[in-house]
Amino acid sequence: MPNNSHLIGFFCDTPMIGSGYLGMLQIGLMAGCRKWNCALLIKSFDFQDTDIPQQMQTLIARSPLRGVVLPEPMCDMQDVVNVLFAAELPVVRIAPHAETGTTFDICIDNRQAAYDMTTYLIGLGHRRIAFIKGPTDHGDANVRFDGFRDAMEQAGLLVADELCVQSSSFEYNAGLLAGEELLSIKPLPTAVFACNDEIAAAVLATANRRGLRIPEDFSLAGFDDAPIARTVWPALTTCRQKMELTGYTAVDFIINPPSSAEARKRPQQHELVIRQSTARPRA
């Protein structure tokens, strides 16, 4: 392994490169690199390509790395992990959904976080709650819906199929389409929980265009606490993932790896951030 390398690799999915989630993670990675006097090499991959492992081998040969950070969904691509393992590179996976035994994992409990947000909405008095799902091939999106469903079922509330709308991606434009579909349903839900903040912001824009008021006509919650959650109005209630801290910790894992097997997995906490987009439902 090139222990003298000062490059930390960050490999991610091209369609998500502009997302708040990855942006916050990159801020933390850069802060960690600054601490250890390293540089960050960012490489995005198109998941339509069938030769991603070969592309990765070429990149590693051209630019020796100290280690690599993989967010979801790349962190669960075993052929990618195998390439990096064969190169004897330490790998930090962010919120993986499968075990490898060879990587350092920073684990965010997306299911519990979504459960907590749904429980909060139920506690406000909402019963007809909608959920906008993320892409079907994304593990975080799937477990967030699982957490929503768990909370609804535990409260004895119906998870109505017509109120569970699918978004094709985590991006704002996909959220506009999902928002149009959801807000065409009558009667409207009293609360909408979107699987990330970009989609929630798109629902907010759709509501404004339709003359609907938030939270008067329905409450709206997102996930991540991306910058967009704080710049729209009303500001979004959301579930904060501490992605800057996650990125910072990932660099620590690579430069100063823990020795024990138990320390290879580190939980990362979430917290609910309550803002102006949620309120008790109107009588």
C-alpha positions as CSV (number, residue, x, y, z in Angstrom):
1,M,0.0,0.0,0.0
2,P,1.4,3.5,-0.8
3,N,1.6,4.7,2.8
4,N,3.5,7.8,1.7
5,S,0.6,9.0,-0.5
6,H,-1.2,12.2,0.4
7,L,-4.3,11.6,-1.7
8,I,-7.6,10.4,-0.2
9,G,-10.0,9.1,-2.8
10,F,-13.8,9.9,-2.7
11,F,-15.7,7.8,-5.2
12,C,-19.4,8.6,-5.8
13,D,-22.4,8.5,-8.1
14,T,-22.5,11.0,-10.9
15,P,-26.2,11.8,-10.7
16,M,-25.8,12.8,-7.0
17,I,-22.7,14.9,-7.4
18,G,-24.6,18.2,-6.8
19,S,-26.6,16.9,-3.9
20,G,-26.6,18.6,-0.5
21,Y,-25.8,15.2,1.1
22,L,-22.6,14.7,-0.8
23,G,-21.7,18.4,-0.5
24,M,-21.8,18.2,3.3
25,L,-19.8,15.0,3.2
26,Q,-17.2,16.6,1.0
27,I,-16.9,19.5,3.4
28,G,-16.1,17.1,6.2
29,L,-13.6,15.2,4.1
30,M,-11.8,18.4,3.2
31,A,-11.6,19.4,6.8
32,G,-10.2,16.0,7.7
33,C,-7.6,16.3,4.9
34,R,-6.6,19.7,6.1
35,K,-6.0,18.2,9.6
36,W,-3.7,15.5,8.2
37,N,-2.2,17.6,5.4
38,C,-3.7,15.5,2.7
39,A,-5.5,16.2,-0.5
40,L,-8.9,15.0,-1.6
41,L,-9.3,13.3,-5.0
42,I,-13.0,13.2,-6.1
43,K,-14.1,10.8,-8.8
44,S,-17.7,10.3,-10.0
45,F,-18.8,7.2,-11.8
46,D,-21.7,6.7,-14.2
47,F,-23.6,3.6,-12.9
48,Q,-24.7,2.9,-16.5
49,D,-21.1,1.8,-17.2
50,T,-20.3,-1.9,-16.8
51,D,-16.6,-1.5,-16.3
52,I,-16.5,0.6,-13.1
53,P,-14.0,-1.9,-11.4
54,Q,-11.7,-1.6,-14.4
55,Q,-12.0,2.2,-14.4
56,M,-11.1,2.1,-10.7
57,Q,-8.0,0.0,-11.3
58,T,-6.8,2.4,-13.9
59,L,-7.3,5.4,-11.6
60,I,-5.5,3.7,-8.7
61,A,-2.5,2.9,-11.0
62,R,-2.3,6.5,-12.2
63,S,-2.9,8.2,-8.9
64,P,-1.7,6.2,-5.8
65,L,-4.0,6.7,-2.9
66,R,-3.8,6.5,0.9
67,G,-7.3,5.2,1.1
68,V,-10.8,5.5,-0.3
69,V,-14.2,6.7,1.0
70,L,-17.3,5.2,-0.5
71,P,-20.8,6.6,0.1
72,E,-24.0,4.7,-0.6
73,P,-24.7,3.0,-3.0
74,M,-21.1,2.4,-4.0
75,C,-20.2,1.2,-0.6
76,D,-22.3,-1.9,-1.2
77,M,-20.9,-2.8,-4.6
78,Q,-18.8,-5.8,-3.7
79,D,-16.8,-5.8,-6.9
80,V,-15.7,-2.2,-6.2
81,V,-14.7,-3.1,-2.6
82,N,-12.8,-6.2,-4.0
83,V,-10.7,-4.0,-6.3
84,L,-9.7,-1.7,-3.5
85,F,-9.0,-4.6,-1.1
86,A,-6.8,-6.2,-3.8
87,A,-4.9,-2.9,-4.0
88,E,-4.4,-3.1,-0.2
89,L,-6.2,0.2,0.3
90,P,-8.1,1.0,3.5
91,V,-11.8,1.6,2.6
92,V,-14.3,3.6,4.7
93,R,-17.9,3.0,3.8
94,I,-20.6,5.5,4.7
95,A,-23.9,3.9,5.8
96,P,-23.4,0.4,4.2
97,H,-26.2,-2.2,4.2
98,A,-24.0,-5.3,3.8
99,E,-21.1,-6.7,5.9
100,T,-17.6,-7.2,4.4
101,G,-15.4,-7.6,7.4
102,T,-12.6,-5.8,5.6
103,T,-13.7,-2.2,5.7
104,F,-14.1,0.6,8.2
105,D,-17.8,1.5,8.4
106,I,-19.5,4.7,9.6
107,C,-23.1,3.5,10.3
108,I,-26.1,5.9,10.2
109,D,-29.3,4.3,11.3
110,N,-31.6,5.7,8.6
111,R,-34.4,3.4,9.6
112,Q,-34.5,4.7,13.2
113,A,-34.1,8.3,12.0
114,A,-37.1,8.0,9.7
115,Y,-39.1,6.3,12.5
116,D,-38.3,9.2,14.8
117,M,-39.4,11.8,12.3
118,T,-42.7,9.9,11.6
119,T,-43.3,9.6,15.3
120,Y,-42.8,13.3,15.7
121,L,-45.5,14.0,13.0
122,I,-47.9,11.5,14.6
123,G,-47.3,13.3,17.9
124,L,-48.4,16.6,16.3
125,G,-51.7,14.9,15.6
126,H,-51.2,13.9,12.0
127,R,-52.9,10.6,10.9
128,R,-53.0,10.9,7.1
129,I,-49.3,11.1,6.4
130,A,-47.7,10.7,2.9
131,F,-44.2,9.5,2.2
132,I,-42.1,10.3,-1.0
133,K,-39.8,7.4,-1.6
134,G,-36.3,7.7,-3.1
135,P,-34.8,5.6,-5.9
136,T,-35.6,1.9,-5.6
137,D,-32.0,0.8,-6.0
138,H,-30.7,3.0,-3.1
139,G,-30.4,1.3,0.2
140,D,-30.8,4.4,2.4
141,A,-34.1,5.3,0.6
142,N,-35.5,1.9,1.2
143,V,-34.7,1.7,4.9
144,R,-36.1,5.3,5.4
145,F,-39.4,4.1,4.0
146,D,-39.2,1.0,6.3
147,G,-38.8,3.4,9.3
148,F,-41.8,5.4,8.2
149,R,-43.9,2.3,7.9
150,D,-42.7,0.9,11.2
151,A,-43.8,4.1,13.0
152,M,-47.2,4.2,11.2
153,E,-48.0,0.6,11.9
154,Q,-46.9,0.8,15.5
155,A,-49.3,3.8,15.9
156,G,-52.1,1.8,14.3
157,L,-52.2,4.0,11.3
158,L,-52.8,3.0,7.7
159,V,-49.9,3.2,5.2
160,A,-52.0,4.1,2.2
161,D,-50.6,3.1,-1.2
162,E,-51.8,6.2,-2.9
163,L,-49.9,8.3,-0.3
164,C,-46.6,6.5,-0.9
165,V,-45.2,8.2,-4.1
166,Q,-42.0,7.1,-5.8
167,S,-39.3,9.6,-6.8
168,S,-36.9,8.4,-9.5
169,S,-33.9,10.0,-7.8
170,F,-33.0,12.2,-4.9
171,E,-32.7,15.3,-7.1
172,Y,-34.9,18.4,-7.1
173,N,-36.4,17.9,-10.6
174,A,-37.5,14.4,-9.7
175,G,-39.1,15.8,-6.6
176,L,-41.1,18.2,-8.7
177,L,-42.7,15.3,-10.5
178,A,-43.3,13.4,-7.3
179,G,-44.8,16.5,-5.8
180,E,-47.2,17.0,-8.7
181,E,-48.4,13.4,-8.4
182,L,-48.9,13.6,-4.6
183,L,-50.6,17.0,-4.5
184,S,-53.1,15.9,-7.1
185,I,-54.6,13.4,-4.6
186,K,-57.8,14.4,-2.9
187,P,-58.1,14.8,0.0
188,L,-54.6,16.0,0.6
189,P,-52.5,14.4,3.3
190,T,-52.1,16.5,6.4
191,A,-48.4,15.8,6.4
192,V,-45.7,14.9,3.9
193,F,-42.4,13.2,4.7
194,A,-40.0,13.3,1.9
195,C,-36.9,11.0,1.9
196,N,-34.5,13.9,1.4
197,D,-34.5,17.7,1.6
198,E,-34.1,18.3,-2.2
199,I,-37.4,16.4,-2.8
200,A,-39.0,18.2,0.1
201,A,-38.0,21.6,-1.3
202,A,-39.5,20.6,-4.7
203,V,-42.8,19.7,-2.9
204,L,-42.7,23.1,-1.3
205,A,-42.3,24.8,-4.7
206,T,-45.1,22.7,-6.1
207,A,-47.4,23.6,-3.2
208,N,-46.6,27.3,-3.7
209,R,-47.5,27.1,-7.4
210,R,-50.8,25.5,-6.5
211,G,-51.6,28.2,-4.0
212,L,-51.2,25.8,-1.0
213,R,-49.7,27.0,2.3
214,I,-47.2,25.2,4.4
215,P,-47.8,24.3,7.3
216,E,-51.4,25.5,7.1
217,D,-52.6,23.2,4.4
218,F,-50.1,20.4,5.2
219,S,-46.9,19.9,7.1
220,L,-43.7,19.0,5.3
221,A,-40.6,17.3,6.6
222,G,-37.4,16.3,4.8
223,F,-34.2,14.4,5.6
224,D,-30.5,15.2,5.8
225,D,-30.5,18.9,6.9
226,A,-28.9,19.9,3.6
227,P,-28.3,23.7,3.0
228,I,-31.5,23.9,1.0
229,A,-33.5,23.0,4.1
230,R,-32.4,26.3,5.7
231,T,-32.7,28.5,2.6
232,V,-36.3,27.8,1.5
233,W,-39.3,29.4,3.3
234,P,-40.8,28.1,5.4
235,A,-37.5,26.5,6.5
236,L,-37.8,22.7,6.5
237,T,-38.2,20.4,9.5
238,T,-35.8,17.7,8.8
239,C,-33.6,14.9,10.2
240,R,-30.0,16.0,10.5
241,Q,-27.3,13.6,9.6
242,K,-24.0,15.0,10.7
243,M,-22.4,14.5,7.3
244,E,-19.5,17.0,7.9
245,L,-18.5,15.0,11.0
246,T,-18.9,11.8,9.1
247,G,-16.5,12.9,6.4
248,Y,-14.0,14.2,9.0
249,T,-14.2,10.9,10.8
250,A,-13.7,9.0,7.6
251,V,-10.3,10.6,7.0
252,D,-9.3,9.8,10.6
253,F,-10.1,6.2,9.9
254,I,-7.8,6.1,6.9
255,I,-4.9,7.9,8.4
256,N,-5.1,6.4,11.9
257,P,-7.0,3.1,11.5
258,P,-8.3,1.4,14.7
259,S,-6.6,-1.8,15.6
260,S,-9.6,-3.8,17.0
261,A,-12.3,-5.4,14.9
262,E,-15.0,-3.8,17.2
263,A,-13.7,-0.3,16.4
264,R,-14.0,-0.8,12.7
265,K,-17.7,0.1,12.8
266,R,-18.6,3.5,14.3
267,P,-22.3,4.6,14.8
268,Q,-23.2,8.2,13.8
269,Q,-26.0,9.9,15.6
270,H,-29.0,11.8,14.0
271,E,-31.2,14.5,15.4
272,L,-34.6,16.0,14.5
273,V,-34.4,19.7,13.6
274,I,-37.8,21.3,14.0
275,R,-38.5,24.3,11.9
276,Q,-41.5,26.3,10.5
277,S,-42.7,23.7,7.9
278,T,-44.5,21.5,10.4
279,A,-47.4,22.2,12.8
280,R,-50.4,20.6,14.2
281,P,-53.1,19.8,11.6
282,R,-55.9,22.1,11.2
283,A,-59.2,21.0,12.8
